[in-house]
Amino acid sequence: MLPLGPRLAVARLGGEQTLASGIILPAPDMRDAHVGLVSAVGTEHENGCPLEVAAGDRVLYSSRVDTFVVDDGTIDVVDENSVIGIL
């Protein structure tokens, strides 16, 4: 998936964890922010400036995002303005 405009496709990191015994540990509750790996970036801002985030960056971003289920799993589509920082 290639997002358009100043948007990023982000694979969320730090989900639930399954132990060898089959016990599922839920992810820690992060109501305000998420950590993810940027898989694709959009083209540019409306004024022609390039995006500051690149594919492969680990980012901390706001929890207000659009989430889509695609063939490879779940992808968050994040506006670059929702990125709090690059980790």
ZIPE-V87314 format. One line per field, one symbol per residue. burial: b if it has 16 or more other C-alpha atoms within 10 Angstrom, else e. A space follows every 10 residues. Layout:
burial=???
//
This chain:
burial=eeeebbbbbb bbeeeeeeee eeeeeeeeee eeebbbbbbb bbbeeeeeee bebbeebbbb bbbeeeeeee eeeebbbbbb ebbeeee
//
